[in-house]
């Protein structure tokens, strides 16, 4: 039904961006009436736009039923690729804005809180000096899953995602449309607030910390390594007094002197966290990759490219694993 058609000519002459926008709105709304209301036009206008698209492409794009409308197989395919086309246009506008204002631009970033409190501050600080009018949008993204699909990238809601992986990088199979760049392998340190009696001890045996009050993120790498360390010496995992992803809450509790935590080395080195003492405790060393994920074959705005370059420079300035370990215990 579509063979032998000169699509290059037909798309240019008969497939209009406005009609694709109407199709997307109707599908999201679930009905012609709601789609027309959201677009601020009459229902006949919406119906005509859909009819024009179906005539131009030669297939039915929507199925009508008692509940409203839903896309056909062809409709879903067209929406998928039209979304990519609209995204490329948006990126093009952003690139034009960046060219018109080289010191500006926007970056949409997703990451877990532990990275927004570690890697992001020095990257944004450096980039703001170079791009003083740049705007950064940061969304909290859960990257603890063993199946990382990153729908926010595919939906074009984010430009990139900074993620901590729960397994070594080689054990993951990422979808072919994702570009995954390994930035560094993080490590874990046991810390206490400066008001804690543990902070005044030069030597500490791990069994002594079994009865301490711990603050750890739920279902996390932090818990897994602490549990493994105690398992090696034949002891049960210590009781976790507070489970939270909140870095601010954890730091407040540590400052009281009553709690212990296991925190990533990147938070200690990149963010220069004050008021914490790294305890002389060796936790098991396991590859804990931090990666930067983008969507392949997607036009990236200049400010996003600068952000990625800056992130690489910041990571390159971090101490090596051995230097990091030694420096931590000198604090």
Phi, psi and omega in degrees: 000338180243006182287149175076009182269136175280087186292326180303316180287317185293318180299317181294325186266330191237341179264113184256143179300324180299319180292323177295321177296319178298315179302315180298317181293320179295317180295317179296323181282331180087001178199157178294319184297311180294320178299317179297319180296317180295325181277345181074032178231175180278159179297321177301326178296317179295314180300320180293321180297317179294318180297321179296319179296313182297323179291322181291322185268332175090018178219161176280131183259335182230144170255130178264136176215184184295336182271350181135234180226154173213151185289144172283179175304319180290321179297318179296320179296317180294318179297320180302312185278333176290327176299319177295322180294316178297322179296318178298324177294317178299317179296324178297318177297319179296323179293321177297317177300318181293322178292325179286332180225083186302337181270003183249210181106166181234150176226128179253115189239139172242138178192159173288162185297328181296331177273329176292339177262001183235290186283323186294316184305309180292328179292311181295320180300314180295316185291328179294331176290325181275326182235076189298340180254011179292149180239133182243125177251120185243123179246139176284126182234132177278117180244025182275347183294150176280346177244095185268108184254337176052061180298333181297330176288315183292331178275002178063027176275336181230150175277323182203161177231132171262125188226147168261129180266146182271357177219164175305148186304322183293346181270357180262146171243103182272153177299150186295339182272004181255136173258115184246116181251121178284122180268309179191167173257121180276170175219170190243139178231145174273129183230158175222160174288157182296339179277354182283142174299334178294330182293341181266359181269131177274334178230132180221133174266138184307319180303334180294337184270002183296330183262005181285162176269120186254146172242116184218151176289142181293145176049045190243168172301323180303312180296318183299317182286323177296317178298318179296318180299317179288327178297325179299326180264012175077026180240155178287158174302130178297159181292132177269115182284323182223125173255119182202148171269350185288116178291321181298315180296316180301315182294324177295318180292320178297323181297335180291340180089359184264350190235159171240159177211162172244117187237153179294144177299329180298327179291327180285321187270316185282326186258359178048053183296130182257159175079012178239145177243125176282124183275150182283064180237127177267116173268157178304140178263120179226147176301122180234082191288141168247126185234159173245122187245130175228172180264128179294155175056030176246132178295127182251131181295152182305321181294326177294318177299319179295322177298315181297318178297319180294321178299320178295322180294318180297314179298322180294338180273355180288149177294153177293171185302312180295317178297321180298316182296316181292318181296324182298318183280353176272351183289000000 
